[in-house]
Amino acid sequence: MSKNKYDTFLIDLLSKDKFLTSGFLCDILSSTFPVNNVYARKLLERSVSKGFIKSSAPATFGKGQFIYF
């Protein structure tokens, strides 16, 4: 699968900060790109399904948030 701009952004971000919460990543995606919070969560899900990033699922942290790395 080819990387899109969102995949590349997430890979770069997670290479600097090893572990980030879904809430933080969605906020960053929403402030960097013209996407809403719901679509940002979908982008995270798609990047995980493509194998570009990993998720702590099914384990959650805080208020039901996944950790991405």
Backbone as CSV, one residue per row, in Angstrom:
resi,resn,N_x,N_y,N_z,CA_x,CA_y,CA_z,C_x,C_y,C_z
1,MET,0.836,-1.186,0.000,0.000,0.000,0.000,0.879,1.246,0.000
2,SER,0.409,2.252,-0.679,1.181,3.487,-0.726,0.779,4.412,0.422
3,LYS,1.728,5.221,0.825,1.496,6.167,1.910,0.863,7.436,1.356
4,ASN,-0.092,7.969,2.103,-0.641,9.278,1.761,-0.026,10.316,2.710
5,LYS,-0.429,11.566,2.570,0.172,12.624,3.388,-0.117,12.428,4.875
6,TYR,-1.242,11.830,5.199,-1.581,11.597,6.603,-0.700,10.492,7.197
7,ASP,-0.514,9.420,6.433,0.358,8.326,6.881,1.768,8.848,7.126
8,THR,2.292,9.612,6.181,3.642,10.159,6.299,3.760,11.066,7.516
9,PHE,2.752,11.907,7.734,2.740,12.804,8.890,2.765,12.011,10.196
10,LEU,1.922,10.988,10.293,1.858,10.179,11.516,3.157,9.409,11.753
11,ILE,3.733,8.853,10.701,4.990,8.124,10.832,6.092,9.062,11.327
12,ASP,6.179,10.253,10.750,7.186,11.229,11.170,6.980,11.651,12.620
13,LEU,5.743,11.904,12.983,5.430,12.339,14.347,5.761,11.249,15.361
14,LEU,5.398,10.017,15.051,5.650,8.917,15.979,7.115,8.481,15.989
15,SER,7.888,8.861,14.996,9.318,8.551,15.031,10.041,9.478,16.014
16,LYS,9.462,10.656,16.265,10.042,11.612,17.226,9.568,11.303,18.643
17,ASP,8.257,11.160,18.804,7.644,10.828,20.094,7.148,9.401,19.986
18,LYS,7.749,8.512,20.718,7.519,7.079,20.515,6.084,6.626,20.782
19,PHE,5.418,7.198,21.793,4.069,6.765,22.167,3.180,7.989,22.332
20,LEU,2.054,8.016,21.618,1.122,9.137,21.716,-0.312,8.611,21.808
21,THR,-1.149,9.342,22.534,-2.542,8.930,22.693,-3.354,9.310,21.463
22,SER,-4.459,8.617,21.296,-5.329,8.897,20.158,-5.889,10.316,20.231
23,GLY,-6.214,10.782,21.432,-6.738,12.141,21.583,-5.742,13.187,21.116
24,PHE,-4.490,13.018,21.506,-3.445,13.956,21.101,-3.244,13.915,19.590
25,LEU,-3.167,12.722,19.017,-2.961,12.591,17.575,-4.123,13.189,16.783
26,CYS,-5.338,12.976,17.253,-6.505,13.550,16.566,-6.475,15.076,16.623
27,ASP,-6.075,15.634,17.774,-5.963,17.089,17.894,-4.924,17.640,16.931
28,ILE,-3.774,16.971,16.842,-2.709,17.414,15.941,-3.155,17.307,14.478
29,LEU,-3.792,16.187,14.125,-4.286,16.032,12.751,-5.311,17.116,12.410
30,SER,-6.211,17.405,13.352,-7.261,18.401,13.119,-6.702,19.807,12.994
31,SER,-5.612,20.089,13.708,-5.036,21.427,13.631,-4.082,21.581,12.448
32,THR,-3.560,20.478,11.937,-2.612,20.528,10.823,-3.308,20.414,9.466
33,PHE,-4.326,19.576,9.399,-5.056,19.338,8.150,-6.519,19.738,8.339
34,PRO,-7.222,20.018,7.246,-8.644,20.381,7.368,-9.532,19.142,7.563
35,VAL,-9.368,18.471,8.713,-10.178,17.293,9.036,-10.804,17.482,10.405
36,ASN,-11.962,16.871,10.615,-12.572,16.937,11.939,-12.083,15.758,12.780
37,ASN,-12.460,15.747,14.033,-11.982,14.746,14.984,-12.410,13.328,14.592
38,VAL,-13.607,13.176,14.090,-14.109,11.854,13.686,-13.285,11.307,12.522
39,TYR,-13.014,12.153,11.538,-12.212,11.718,10.387,-10.765,11.445,10.800
40,ALA,-10.250,12.219,11.755,-8.887,11.997,12.251,-8.771,10.603,12.868
41,ARG,-9.780,10.186,13.617,-9.771,8.836,14.197,-9.780,7.772,13.098
42,LYS,-10.523,8.034,12.037,-10.566,7.104,10.903,-9.195,7.029,10.216
43,LEU,-8.512,8.154,10.110,-7.173,8.164,9.527,-6.208,7.324,10.354
44,LEU,-6.315,7.419,11.684,-5.488,6.586,12.563,-5.784,5.107,12.324
45,GLU,-7.054,4.780,12.271,-7.470,3.394,12.048,-6.924,2.861,10.721
46,ARG,-6.984,3.672,9.688,-6.494,3.251,8.368,-4.977,3.070,8.358
47,SER,-4.255,3.954,9.036,-2.791,3.824,9.096,-2.385,2.549,9.824
48,VAL,-3.162,2.185,10.845,-2.894,0.936,11.567,-3.186,-0.252,10.659
49,SER,-4.315,-0.221,9.963,-4.678,-1.353,9.106,-3.690,-1.544,7.954
50,LYS,-3.070,-0.456,7.503,-2.051,-0.547,6.456,-0.705,-1.024,7.001
51,GLY,-0.555,-0.998,8.335,0.696,-1.438,8.946,1.745,-0.357,9.092
52,PHE,1.386,0.904,8.876,2.351,1.989,8.985,2.615,2.385,10.434
53,ILE,1.591,2.297,11.284,1.746,2.561,12.711,1.083,1.417,13.470
54,LYS,1.345,1.348,14.783,0.760,0.287,15.605,-0.098,0.893,16.703
55,SER,-1.041,0.101,17.174,-1.981,0.533,18.195,-1.914,-0.400,19.398
56,SER,-2.278,0.125,20.551,-2.324,-0.691,21.753,-3.591,-1.536,21.843
57,ALA,-4.493,-1.401,20.874,-5.769,-2.129,20.894,-5.516,-3.616,21.102
58,PRO,-6.255,-4.254,21.945,-7.487,-3.823,22.595,-7.280,-3.099,23.934
59,ALA,-6.048,-2.948,24.386,-5.796,-2.248,25.651,-6.000,-0.743,25.466
60,THR,-6.694,-0.136,26.421,-6.923,1.310,26.378,-6.325,1.963,27.612
61,PHE,-6.130,3.261,27.523,-5.533,4.033,28.606,-6.351,5.298,28.821
62,GLY,-6.294,5.844,30.032,-7.025,7.074,30.305,-8.504,6.891,30.105
63,LYS,-9.096,7.727,29.319,-10.529,7.691,29.063,-10.835,6.849,27.832
64,GLY,-10.361,5.604,27.825,-10.628,4.701,26.712,-9.810,4.987,25.469
65,GLN,-8.677,5.646,25.633,-7.855,6.004,24.482,-6.836,4.899,24.187
66,PHE,-6.580,4.715,22.914,-5.510,3.821,22.495,-4.200,4.600,22.483
67,ILE,-3.130,3.892,22.604,-1.793,4.470,22.460,-1.282,4.019,21.087
68,TYR,-0.690,4.946,20.372,-0.123,4.618,19.060,1.390,4.765,19.109
69,PHE,2.057,3.884,18.382,3.518,3.892,18.350,4.012,3.427,17.006
